[in-house]
Amino acid sequence: MPAGAMLSTGIMKLFFNRTETAGEIVFEFHYTPVATFVFFLGVAAMLVPGCPIARRVLRRCGVLLLVWMVGLLPAWLELEEAMRKGPVSVSGSKFSFSNPLKIVIAKR
């Protein structure tokens, strides 16, 4: 079992779902639209530099995005290793809750 698979238990399930069958490993990223919204909210806060509320929003968005990136690190590491070894199938959208981003790694 890869190191990323071992870390994807507990709190990591908030960031992605990893399911493994005999023939494939499937990653589903359900909350990617939230991270995209937080990113654009941070960009909007940067466009209003003098406002104290914008500074607070920017700080909070930065912290949330940092936590998001750290939470996705185990999946990224496992996906990077799988892409080096063979083909990976990607479907879905990072902007949709109803059709979430799904990455399938076929086992050999």
C-alpha positions in Angstrom: 0.0 0.0 0.0 1.5 3.4 -1.0 2.2 6.0 1.7 -0.5 8.3 0.3 -3.1 5.5 0.7 -2.2 5.1 4.4 -2.6 8.8 5.0 -6.0 9.0 3.3 -7.9 7.8 6.4 -9.7 9.9 9.0 -9.6 13.6 8.4 -8.3 13.2 4.9 -11.7 12.0 3.8 -12.9 15.6 4.1 -10.6 16.5 1.1 -11.0 13.4 -1.1 -12.5 9.9 -1.3 -10.3 7.0 -2.2 -11.8 3.7 -3.1 -9.8 0.7 -4.2 -11.1 -2.4 -6.0 -9.3 -5.4 -7.5 -8.9 -3.6 -10.8 -8.6 0.1 -10.1 -8.1 2.9 -7.6 -10.6 5.8 -7.8 -10.1 9.2 -6.3 -13.1 11.6 -6.1 -12.6 15.3 -5.2 -16.1 16.5 -4.1 -15.2 19.9 -2.6 -13.0 21.3 -5.3 -15.7 23.9 -6.2 -15.4 25.3 -2.6 -11.6 25.7 -3.0 -12.1 27.4 -6.3 -14.6 29.8 -4.8 -12.2 30.6 -1.8 -9.4 31.2 -4.3 -11.4 33.7 -6.3 -12.6 35.3 -3.1 -9.0 35.8 -2.1 -8.1 37.3 -5.5 -11.1 39.7 -5.2 -9.8 40.7 -1.7 -6.4 41.5 -3.2 -8.1 43.9 -5.6 -9.3 46.1 -2.7 -5.9 46.6 -0.9 -6.9 49.5 1.5 -10.0 47.9 3.1 -9.4 46.3 6.5 -12.1 43.7 5.8 -10.4 42.7 2.6 -7.2 42.0 4.5 -9.0 39.7 7.0 -10.7 37.9 4.1 -7.4 37.5 2.3 -5.7 36.1 5.4 -8.5 33.6 6.0 -8.6 32.6 2.3 -4.9 32.0 2.4 -5.1 29.8 5.5 -8.0 27.8 4.1 -6.2 27.2 0.8 -3.0 26.2 2.6 -5.0 23.6 4.7 -6.7 22.4 1.5 -3.3 21.9 -0.3 -1.9 20.0 2.7 -5.0 17.9 2.9 -4.7 16.9 -0.8 -0.9 16.1 -0.6 -1.3 12.4 0.0 -3.6 12.0 -3.0 -1.3 14.2 -5.2 1.7 12.0 -4.2 -0.1 8.8 -5.1 -1.4 10.2 -8.3 2.0 11.5 -9.4 3.5 8.0 -8.8 0.7 6.4 -10.7 1.1 8.8 -13.7 4.8 7.9 -13.9 3.9 4.1 -14.0 1.1 4.2 -16.5 -2.1 5.7 -17.8 -4.6 7.6 -15.5 -8.2 8.4 -16.5 -9.7 11.8 -15.5 -13.4 12.7 -15.7 -15.8 15.1 -14.2 -15.4 18.8 -13.5 -13.6 20.8 -10.7 -16.4 23.3 -10.9 -19.4 21.0 -10.3 -20.8 19.4 -7.2 -23.0 17.0 -9.2 -20.2 15.8 -11.5 -17.1 15.9 -9.2 -13.5 15.5 -10.4 -12.8 11.7 -10.6 -9.4 10.2 -11.3 -9.1 6.4 -12.0 -5.9 4.5 -11.8 -6.0 1.1 -13.5 -4.1 -1.6 -11.7 -1.8 -3.9 -13.7 
